[in-house]
Amino acid sequence: MSRVQLALNVSDIDQAVEFYSKLFATEPAKRRDGYANFAVDEPPLKLVLIENPDAAGTMNHLGVEVFSTDDVAAAQSRLASDGLATATEENVTCCYALQDKVWVDDPDGAPWEIYTVLADSDTP
């Protein structure tokens, strides 16, 4: 099952991890300096926390985690055929993971990514 991703800017990663661990009754799936992500089963959610105290708002970006590069390519094709401008990234390191992804912005400029994780990474 794919799941929606919500990436938030947080001012204090430790406080945010403590709060979201309690909210979703689960510990982070990945924790690095200034970064954490949760793979929440119920509701199906990939919650990403990025320590960024100077950010103008709490939303960093939105996304949908899918199973494979083929799923990313299918999403890119579908979005482009529907007339949406997309940007594809392959084998990029982001959020301590190697990923393939396609980006699209909503009408108000909110960035959405449809992505798959190819491998873990030690770098952001």
N, C-alpha and C positions, 0 to 999 in steps of 0.2 A: 504494500500500500504506500503510495506517495503521501507526503504530509506537507502542510503549509509551514513556511519558515517566517519568523518574525525576528529581525535583528534590531536590537535596541542599543542606543548610546546610554551608558550609565556613568554616574559621577564617581562611584566607589564600587569596584568590582566585588570586594568581599561582602559588603552589605547587600548588594544585588544578588549574589549567589546564595546568601543565607535566606533572603526573602523568597526567591523563586524555588529554592529547594523545599521550603515549607509549603509554598503555594501549590506546587505540583507533586509534592510528596516523593521526590526523587533527587538524586545527586547528579551533578554535571557528568555528561558523557566524556567531556574533554575540558581540561582546565589548564590554562597557561597564564603567564604574566599579562594582566590587563584583558584577559579573554576567558570566556567560558561558553560552552554550549550544552544544552539539555536535549536529549531525545525523549520527549514525553510521549508515553503510550496513549494516555487518555486525558484530554483529547489529543489526537495525533498532531504533534507540533514539534518543530525543531526551533528551539528558542536560543538565540545567539545574543550574548552580552559582550559589548565592546566598551572598555573603559575609555571614555572620551569626555572629560569634565568640561571642555570648552565648546562642545557641540551646541548648536543653536536650538536643537530639539532632541527629543528622545528617540525618534524614529531614525534608524540608519538605512535600512532597506527591507524589502519583503521578498519572499521567494517560495518556490516549491521544490522540495527535494524529490528527485525521481531515481529510478533504479539503475539506469544505464545511459551511456552515450547515445545509443539509439533513441532513447526516450527524449533526450535533449534535442537531437536532430529533428525528430518528429514534431516537437513543440516549435522549434524555429521555423520549420516548413509551414506549419499550420498558421502561426502568427503572421509570417510574411505573406502567405496567400490571403490572409484577411486584411492585408494592407497596413500592417503595423511595422514600424521601423524597428529592427532588431540589431543587436551587436553580439557576435559570437566570440567566445574565448575558449580555447582548447589548451589543456595541460597547463593551467594557471595555478599558482599557489595562492590560496586565499584562506583565511581563517584556519590556519594550521592544517590545511588539506590540499592535495592536488585535485583539481576539478576540471570538468568540462561544463560550460554553461552558455546560456543565451540570456541576454538582457532586453527588457522592454520597459518603457516608462508609461505610466498611466496618464490620463489627460491633465492631471495637476502636477505631473513631474515626479511622482513617487516611483522610484526604481524597483522593478521586480526582476528576480533572476529565477530561471528554471535550471537546475544544476544536478550533477551527480558527483559523488566523491569517488575518486579513483584510488587514492592512497592517503595515508596520514603524512603529515609533514611537521618538521620541528620549527619551521619559520612561519610568520604570519602571512 
